[in-house]
Each structure stands twice: as C-alpha cells, then as structure tokens.
Amino acid sequence: MLIQFETGNTLLHRMDPLSKMTVLFCVAVMAMVLDHFSHQAGLLLLCIAAARGLAGLSWMRIARGIRLIAIVAVPYFVLTSLTASGETVVLAWGPLAFTAEALNAAAAMSLRMIVLFLSSLVYIVTTDPRALVTEMVVRLRLPYRFAFGISAALTFIPLLEAEGTQILAAHQVRGHRPPKGITGRIRWWGRFVTAVLLNALRRVQQTAGAMESKGFGAFPDRTFRKAVAIPWWSPWSAAAGVLLTLLVCWIV
C-alpha cells in the first residue's frame, strides 16, 4: 500500500508525532509562502531527500507518490499556463500564448501540490496512528473522541486503497476493462468510485457497531496501554523548523 504506516527505525520513525506534525506544518507554510517555481523545486528536492534518507522510503514509492499527485498537478499546470495573465511572451502558437509569469505561477502551484502531498505521505508512513492519538490526548489535552477520529481517518486511507485494488482486480477477472472513449471511461470510473464508497460506508457501520459494543465514549477519560517515547532532539528539531519557517516568511 502506498499511503499506510509502516514500522521502522529511521530518524523520522523515532521522532514523536507532535514534533513531526509541527515540521509538517512548517513545510506547508513555506510551500504556501514561496511563489517562485525555483524555490518550490528546491523545497521538493528537500522533501525527496527527507523521504529517502530520513524516512527510508524507496525510490519506487516516492515515484509512485509523485505520479499519483501528478494526475492533478500536470493538468493544472497546462490550464494555468494557458489562462493566467502575463506580459513577457515566451512562446506563441496561433491564438495561444505562454508568458513567463503564467509559466512561473503554473509551475510553482504544481510543484506546491507535489510538496504538500509528498510531505504528508512521509508523515503518514512514519507515524503510528496509535501514538498520534496518545500524544493528542495526553500532551494536547484534546478529547479522545476527536483524536480517535483523526486516527480512524489515517487508518481508513489504506483500507480504501486496498478496497480499490480488490475491486479493480475483480473487474479484470470478470473481463470488465475500462472502455475506450471519454464518456465510457467517465461512466466506468463513476461505477468504480461508487463501489469504493459503498464499501467504505459498510466499514464505517461495522466500526461504529464495534465501538458502541465496547462502550466507546462512555467515560470522560481514557487510558493508554503504551506511552510514547520522545527523543531529546525531537522538540529541538520542531523548534528549528519553526525558526526556519519564520526566517523564510521574513525574507519573502
């Protein structure tokens, strides 16, 4: 599965979830503040280096993640390049004109999408949802119902991915392949998405029934079987990320 937590002993696996979430938020802020495509490209290279060196993701998995978000980023780049206004014409072809300002805005936004998705992927892969719930309740004093909702969302993402893979395999076994033509493909993907959503609703009902049978929410407080170990360097890394973000915002 692409979007799923995996146990490991890398640096980001050992980092506690809240400090890691702070760094993730800092990356998101810097991605929103930087508006030149070269800055976004540099931030993307840093995210790729962190995914490979600090999180232990394989090059194949990083490429799969980039390819997944590129389905949205590439069409956005084309549309923005054609519709955004600008003065410096770089390329003209009949009624179409590409300006430097439009290309910069399109490339920056497309790379921003990839940065946000890849950084979130690294967080999900290296963060145990149970540890995240424990820290949210124990350190942030959030209601455990709210924390469990976030944990359930992170847990359901790989389940939905697995459901989609199984449905595609079942269609291929029965000889139901995506038809040719735009209309046929839209109808086929509509049926596929409907099947995934129906299975998701079924899982939600099963989870709700299991929670109710176990008395979830009957008590104001909740205990946890396992405490989260916080390395000494983890809060300092989060603080360094905040300072770096403030410096970037001040320079920009």
Buried (B, 14 or more C-beta within 10 A) or exposed (E): EBBBBBEBEBBBBBBBBBBBBBBBBBBBBBBEEBEEBEBBBEBBEBBBEBBBEBBBBEEEBBEEBBEBBBEEBEEBBEEBBEEBEBEEEEEEEEEEBBBEBBBBBBBBBBBBBBBBBBBBBBBBBBBBBBBBBBBBBBEEEBEBEEBBEBBBEBBBBBBBBEBBEEBBEEBEEEEEEEEEEEEEEEEBEEEBEEBBEEBBEEBEEEBEEEBEEEEBEEEEEBEBEEEBEBEEEBBEBBEEBBEBBEEBEEEE
